[in-house]
Each structure stands twice: as C-alpha cells, then as structure tokens.
Amino acid sequence: MIREDISLARNVFATTGDPGGLATLDPIGDAPSEIRYEVDAPYDAGIVITVSAVPRIWGWTHDHGMDVVFPALQALADELAEIMNGYNHDGQDITKRFYGKVLVDGQTLVW
C-alpha cells in the first residue's frame, strides 16, 4: 500500500503551477522524474524505502569532505516517512507495528 501511495502522490498530485498563482510545494510530485522508489520489508517489523537515481545537483553537495543534503531531498525523505508512518499505528492500545527508515544512496535520512 505504501508503494501505491507513493505512485499516486508522484503521478496524480504532481504540481503544475498556474501562471501568476501561488506555488504549492509537493516534495514527491516536484521531485525529478528520474528518481526511483523501492519499498521493501527486509526483516520482520521493518520497512525500508530506498530512493535511487537522485540527481546529485538536486539532492546534495559535497562540502568540506561531507555530503550535505539539500532541503528538497530532505523534504522528500520526510514526506515518504510520513506516508510510511501513516500505516504505523500507535496509541494507547496499539504499539508501533514496524520500524521504518528512508535510505538515499545508502544513507539513512529518516529513521
């Protein structure tokens, strides 16, 4: 279901701003089209969303020996985590169902 939600957000809710209108931000819809998403459950009670083919010029830069994630890529990872956690019910009567994370180029951006 998470895969389907990502696909829906990517295809249906992609923003196409009206000339002269207010811009709306949609981290998934506004992300470059070459980005690929993979949702996997590699172990019990765990879900991993892997983001690949991120254009370096859009996603991050190398600064003083460290990769620095651009705000647009971090917003994308946060939005993916929000979709994933929508299925991770918790509360007084129900504990978390799984542990999830969002990986980009082998780096965990959201845990």
N, C-alpha and C positions, 0 to 999 in steps of 0.2 A: 504494500500500500504506500510505503514511503516513496518507492520508485515512481509510482503513478502520480503522487502529489508533486514530485519534482518535475516530472514531464508536463503536467498540467500547468504548473507555475511558469515553466520555461516557454511553452507554446501558446497558451491561451492568455496569460496575463502579461506578456511582454509589452512594455510600454511603447507607445507610438505617440509622442507628444504632439498636441495641437499647436500650430503656429500661433504665437502670442499667448498661449495658455500657460498655466502653472505646470512646472515639471513635477512629475511624481517619480519617486525612487522605488525601484523593484530590483533588489540585488540579483535575483535569479533571472528575471526577464531582461535585465540590462547587461548581463554578463556576455562576454564574447561567445559567439555561436560555436566556436571550435572546442569549447570546454566540454569535457565528458564527465559523467557522473556514474558511479558504481555503488550500489548498496549491497552489503554483504553481512552475513551473520556467521563470522568465522569460529565462534565458540558460544557455548550456552550463555544466555543472558547478556549477549553483546551484539551491537550493531555498529558497523563502520561504514561511513560514507566517504568514498575516495573520489577526490576531484583531480582530474588529469588534463593534460594538454592546455594548461593555463599559459597564455602568452606572457612571457617574462615582463614585457614592457607594461602590461596591465596589472600584473599580480604582485610583483615585488621588485626590489632593487638590492644590490649588494653594496653595503656601506660599512667601511672600516672592518672588513673581514666577516661581517654578519649579513645574513639575508634579512631584510626589513619588509614586512608585509604591508602592502598599500591598503588604505581604508576600504576600497571597493572589494578587494578579495576577502578581507576580514568580515565585512558586512555579508558577503555571500556565504561564508562559512557559518556565521551566526544565524542567518536565515535558514540554512539547511539543518542546523541543530534545532532550531525552533520547530521545523516540520517534524523532525525525528522525535523530539520530546513530546510532541502532541500525542504520540502513541504510548508514551511512557507514563502511564497513570500512577499518580501517587496521591496520598492524602492521609486522613486519619485511619481509614480502614484498609487501604491498599498501599503497599510499598512500591518502590520503583520496580518495573518489570524487567528492565535491562539497563546495561551501561552502554553509552554510545559515545562516539567521537567522530570528528570530521578531519580527514587527512588530506593535505595538499602537498604533492611532491615529497611524500614520506614524512612530512612534518605535521604534528597534531596542532590544529588551530583552535579547536573547541573540544573540550573533554566533558 
